[in-house]
Amino acid sequence: MAAWLLTTGVVSHAADKAGATSSPLMIQEQGSFAVGGTVVRSPGTYDPDQPGLAGQTLHGDHARVFYQVPVNARKLPLVLWHGFGQFGKTWESTPDGREGFQTLLLRQRFPVHVVDQPPWWRRTQHGGG
């Protein structure tokens, strides 16, 4: 609840500033990295004509993080983590194209990390057992 109130207040303040969305945004650093990752393999060889678990892998427990650090950044970053059924794009813009939380918070000098988690599992096929 406290994080929601902080975010709402910061974004409201940013939206109230005249011309906030038309001014250039200066980024000092940006990048991405992957974290975590567990792979569980089932024995056997995958056969597309025989559906089942043989020869499949289960990927889970991982995420990709995109980050941006504005010029003259505040000390601590904000981490934006989407809800179930959504993805990192959720934070980039609104459905009608206005700036989203990611950009509004960068304009307030917060370093922003956008966590993008693929589905908690993903099955793939592999050839060997």
DRENZA-682120 format. One line per field, with one value per residue: chain; x, y, z of N, C-alpha, C in turn. Coordinates in Angstrom, 1 decimal. Layout:
<atoms>
chain: (A:...)
n_c1: (X:...)
n_c2: (Y:...)
n_c3: (Z:...)
ca_c1: (X:...)
ca_c2: (Y:...)
ca_c3: (Z:...)
c_c1: (X:...)
c_c2: (Y:...)
c_c3: (Z:...)
</atoms>
This chain:
<atoms>
chain: (A:A:A:A:A:A:A:A:A:A:A:A:A:A:A:A:A:A:A:A:A:A:A:A:A:A:A:A:A:A:A:A:A:A:A:A:A:A:A:A:A:A:A:A:A:A:A:A:A:A:A:A:A:A:A:A:A:A:A:A:A:A:A:A:A:A:A:A:A:A:A:A:A:A:A:A:A:A:A:A:A:A:A:A:A:A:A:A:A:A:A:A:A:A:A:A:A:A:A:A:A:A:A:A:A:A:A:A:A:A:A:A:A:A:A:A:A:A:A:A:A:A:A:A:A:A:A:A:A)
n_c1: (0.8:1.9:3.9:2.2:0.9:3.1:4.0:1.7:1.5:4.0:3.7:1.4:2.3:4.2:2.5:1.2:3.0:3.7:4.2:5.8:5.8:6.7:9.3:12.8:14.2:16.8:19.0:21.3:22.4:21.6:20.3:20.0:19.4:19.4:18.0:18.0:16.5:15.6:15.9:14.2:14.5:12.8:13.2:14.0:13.1:11.7:8.7:6.7:4.4:3.5:2.1:3.1:5.2:7.8:11.1:10.9:11.5:11.2:11.0:11.6:11.2:12.6:13.6:13.7:15.3:14.9:16.6:16.8:18.7:18.4:20.0:21.6:20.4:18.3:19.1:18.1:16.7:13.5:11.5:9.6:7.1:5.1:1.7:-0.1:-0.5:0.2:2.9:6.2:5.7:3.5:4.2:5.3:3.7:0.5:-2.7:-3.7:-1.5:-0.1:2.6:3.9:4.2:6.9:8.4:7.3:8.3:11.1:11.4:11.1:13.5:14.1:15.9:14.9:13.7:12.4:10.8:10.4:8.7:8.5:5.9:5.4:6.3:7.6:7.4:9.6:11.0:13.5:16.1:17.5:17.9)
n_c2: (-1.2:1.2:1.6:1.9:4.3:6.1:5.9:6.8:9.4:10.5:10.2:11.7:14.2:14.5:14.5:16.9:18.9:21.4:20.9:18.6:16.2:16.9:17.7:16.9:13.7:12.8:10.2:8.5:5.9:2.7:-0.6:-4.3:-7.4:-10.9:-13.0:-15.7:-19.0:-22.2:-25.4:-28.3:-31.6:-34.1:-37.6:-39.5:-39.4:-36.9:-37.2:-36.1:-37.4:-38.9:-37.6:-36.4:-36.4:-37.2:-36.5:-33.7:-30.4:-28.3:-25.0:-22.5:-20.1:-17.6:-14.4:-11.3:-8.2:-4.9:-1.8:1.7:4.6:7.8:11.0:12.7:11.0:9.8:8.2:5.5:2.9:2.4:-0.5:-2.0:-4.2:-6.3:-7.6:-10.7:-12.3:-10.1:-8.0:-6.5:-4.3:-3.1:-1.0:0.9:2.7:4.2:2.8:4.6:5.8:7.8:8.8:6.3:4.8:4.1:6.1:8.5:8.2:8.2:10.8:12.0:11.6:9.0:6.0:3.3:0.0:-2.4:-5.3:-8.3:-11.1:-14.1:-16.6:-18.6:-21.1:-23.0:-25.2:-27.1:-29.0:-31.6:-33.3:-35.6:-38.2)
n_c3: (0.0:0.8:-1.2:-3.4:-2.8:-2.7:-5.4:-6.8:-5.8:-6.8:-9.5:-10.0:-9.3:-11.3:-13.6:-13.2:-13.7:-15.9:-19.3:-18.9:-20.3:-22.7:-22.6:-23.2:-22.3:-20.4:-20.4:-18.5:-18.3:-19.6:-19.9:-20.0:-18.3:-17.5:-15.1:-12.7:-13.4:-14.1:-15.3:-16.0:-17.1:-18.8:-19.1:-22.1:-25.6:-27.5:-29.3:-31.7:-32.7:-30.6:-28.1:-24.9:-22.0:-22.5:-23.3:-23.1:-21.9:-19.0:-18.4:-16.0:-13.3:-13.9:-15.2:-17.1:-17.0:-17.7:-17.6:-16.8:-16.1:-15.1:-15.9:-13.1:-11.1:-8.5:-5.4:-4.8:-6.8:-8.5:-8.8:-11.2:-11.5:-13.3:-13.3:-13.1:-16.3:-17.7:-19.2:-19.4:-21.1:-20.1:-18.3:-19.9:-21.5:-21.8:-22.9:-24.8:-25.7:-24.2:-22.0:-19.8:-16.5:-16.3:-17.9:-16.7:-14.1:-14.5:-15.4:-12.9:-11.9:-10.9:-11.0:-13.0:-13.0:-15.0:-14.6:-16.4:-16.6:-18.1:-18.8:-15.9:-16.5:-19.2:-21.8:-23.8:-26.5:-26.6:-28.2:-27.2:-24.6)
ca_c1: (0.0:2.8:4.5:1.2:0.7:4.3:4.0:0.6:1.9:5.1:3.2:0.5:3.2:4.8:1.5:0.8:4.0:3.4:5.2:6.6:5.9:7.3:10.7:13.7:14.5:18.2:19.3:22.8:22.7:20.5:20.7:19.2:20.0:18.5:18.2:17.4:16.4:15.7:15.5:14.0:14.4:12.2:14.0:13.4:13.2:10.4:8.0:5.5:3.3:3.2:2.1:3.5:6.3:9.1:12.0:10.5:12.1:10.3:11.8:10.9:12.0:13.6:13.1:14.5:15.1:15.4:16.7:17.3:19.1:18.4:21.0:21.3:19.5:18.1:20.0:17.5:15.8:12.1:11.3:8.2:6.8:3.8:0.8:-0.3:-1.1:0.7:4.3:6.9:5.1:2.5:4.7:5.9:2.8:-1.0:-3.3:-3.9:-0.2:0.5:3.7:3.5:4.9:8.4:8.9:7.0:9.2:12.4:11.3:11.3:14.9:14.2:16.3:13.7:14.0:11.2:10.9:9.5:8.7:7.8:5.1:6.2:6.9:7.6:7.9:10.3:11.3:14.9:16.3:18.2:17.4)
ca_c2: (0.0:2.4:1.7:2.4:5.7:6.8:5.9:7.6:10.8:10.9:10.3:12.8:15.4:14.6:14.9:18.3:19.8:21.9:20.5:17.5:15.1:17.4:18.0:15.8:12.9:12.5:8.9:8.3:4.5:1.7:-2.0:-5.3:-8.6:-12.0:-13.6:-17.0:-19.9:-23.6:-26.3:-29.7:-32.4:-35.4:-38.6:-40.0:-38.6:-36.3:-37.7:-35.3:-38.3:-39.5:-36.6:-36.8:-35.6:-37.7:-35.6:-32.3:-29.6:-27.4:-23.8:-21.7:-19.4:-16.7:-13.1:-10.4:-6.9:-3.7:-0.7:3.0:5.5:9.2:11.9:13.2:10.1:9.6:7.1:4.2:2.7:1.8:-1.7:-2.1:-5.6:-6.5:-8.6:-12.0:-12.1:-8.9:-8.0:-5.3:-3.2:-2.5:0.2:1.9:3.7:3.9:2.3:5.6:6.4:8.7:8.2:5.4:4.9:4.0:7.4:9.5:8.1:8.6:12.3:12.4:11.2:7.7:4.9:2.4:-1.4:-3.1:-6.8:-9.0:-12.5:-15.0:-17.5:-19.3:-22.3:-23.1:-26.5:-27.2:-30.4:-31.8:-34.6:-36.7:-38.6)
ca_c3: (0.0:0.9:-2.5:-4.3:-2.5:-3.2:-6.9:-7.2:-5.5:-7.7:-10.9:-10.0:-9.3:-12.7:-14.5:-12.9:-14.2:-17.3:-20.3:-18.4:-21.3:-24.0:-22.5:-23.5:-21.2:-20.5:-19.8:-18.3:-18.5:-19.7:-20.3:-19.5:-17.8:-17.2:-13.7:-12.4:-14.5:-13.7:-16.4:-15.6:-18.3:-18.6:-19.9:-23.3:-26.8:-27.9:-30.5:-31.9:-32.9:-29.3:-27.1:-23.6:-21.4:-22.9:-24.1:-22.9:-20.8:-18.3:-18.0:-15.1:-12.3:-14.5:-15.6:-17.8:-16.4:-18.5:-16.6:-17.2:-15.1:-15.7:-15.4:-11.8:-10.6:-7.1:-4.9:-4.9:-8.0:-8.4:-9.6:-11.7:-11.7:-13.8:-12.7:-13.9:-17.6:-18.4:-19.4:-19.2:-21.9:-19.2:-17.7:-20.9:-22.0:-21.6:-24.1:-25.7:-26.2:-23.3:-21.2:-18.8:-15.2:-16.6:-18.3:-15.7:-12.9:-15.0:-15.3:-11.5:-11.6:-10.3:-11.8:-13.1:-13.4:-15.4:-14.6:-17.3:-16.4:-19.0:-18.0:-14.9:-17.0:-20.7:-22.2:-25.1:-26.8:-26.9:-29.0:-26.5:-23.4)
c_c1: (0.9:3.5:3.5:1.0:1.9:4.3:2.9:0.9:3.0:4.5:2.2:1.2:3.8:3.8:1.1:1.8:3.8:4.6:6.1:6.8:6.6:8.8:11.6:14.0:15.9:18.5:20.8:23.2:21.5:21.0:19.7:20.0:19.0:19.0:17.5:17.4:16.6:15.2:15.4:13.7:13.7:13.0:13.2:13.7:11.8:9.9:6.7:4.2:2.8:3.2:2.4:4.6:7.7:9.9:11.7:11.3:11.1:11.2:11.0:11.8:13.0:12.9:14.1:14.2:15.7:15.5:17.2:17.6:19.2:19.7:20.6:20.3:19.4:18.9:19.4:16.6:14.4:12.1:9.8:8.0:5.4:3.0:0.7:-1.0:-0.7:2.2:4.9:6.3:4.1:2.9:5.2:5.0:1.4:-1.5:-3.5:-2.7:0.5:1.7:3.2:4.4:6.4:8.9:8.6:7.9:10.6:12.4:11.4:12.6:15.1:14.8:15.1:14.2:12.6:11.4:9.9:9.7:7.9:6.8:5.9:6.8:6.8:8.2:8.5:10.6:12.9:15.0:16.8:17.6:18.3)
c_c2: (1.3:2.7:2.3:3.9:6.6:6.9:6.9:9.1:11.3:11.1:11.5:14.1:15.6:15.0:16.3:19.3:20.2:21.5:19.3:16.4:15.6:17.7:16.7:15.0:12.4:11.2:8.7:6.9:3.7:0.4:-3.0:-6.5:-9.6:-12.5:-14.9:-18.0:-21.4:-24.4:-27.7:-30.5:-33.7:-36.4:-39.0:-39.0:-38.1:-36.8:-37.0:-36.2:-39.0:-38.5:-37.1:-36.0:-36.1:-36.7:-34.1:-31.7:-28.6:-26.2:-23.0:-20.9:-18.4:-15.4:-12.3:-9.0:-5.9:-2.5:0.6:3.9:6.9:10.0:12.5:12.3:10.1:8.4:5.7:4.1:2.2:0.6:-1.9:-3.6:-5.8:-7.6:-9.8:-11.7:-10.8:-9.0:-6.6:-4.1:-2.4:-1.2:1.2:3.0:3.3:3.4:3.3:6.4:7.4:8.0:7.4:5.6:4.9:5.4:8.5:9.4:8.5:10.2:12.8:12.0:9.9:6.7:3.9:1.1:-2.0:-4.6:-7.4:-10.5:-13.2:-15.8:-18.3:-20.6:-22.2:-24.5:-26.4:-28.7:-30.5:-33.2:-35.8:-37.1:-38.8)
c_c3: (0.0:-0.5:-3.5:-4.1:-2.9:-4.7:-7.4:-7.0:-6.5:-9.1:-11.0:-10.1:-10.7:-13.7:-14.4:-13.5:-15.6:-18.2:-19.9:-19.5:-22.6:-23.9:-22.7:-22.2:-21.4:-19.7:-19.7:-18.6:-18.7:-20.2:-19.9:-19.1:-17.5:-15.8:-13.6:-13.5:-14.0:-14.9:-15.8:-16.9:-17.9:-19.5:-21.2:-24.5:-27.2:-29.2:-30.7:-32.2:-31.7:-28.2:-25.7:-23.1:-21.8:-23.7:-24.0:-21.8:-20.2:-17.8:-17.1:-14.2:-12.9:-14.9:-16.4:-17.2:-17.4:-17.5:-17.4:-16.0:-15.6:-15.2:-14.0:-11.1:-9.1:-6.7:-5.1:-6.1:-7.6:-9.3:-9.9:-12.1:-12.1:-13.1:-13.6:-15.2:-18.3:-18.7:-19.3:-19.9:-21.0:-18.6:-18.6:-21.3:-21.7:-22.9:-25.2:-26.1:-25.3:-22.6:-20.1:-17.5:-15.4:-16.9:-17.2:-14.5:-13.3:-15.0:-13.9:-11.0:-10.8:-11.3:-11.8:-13.7:-13.8:-15.5:-15.5:-17.1:-17.4:-18.2:-17.1:-15.4:-18.5:-21.0:-23.6:-25.3:-27.0:-27.5:-28.2:-25.2:-22.3)
</atoms>
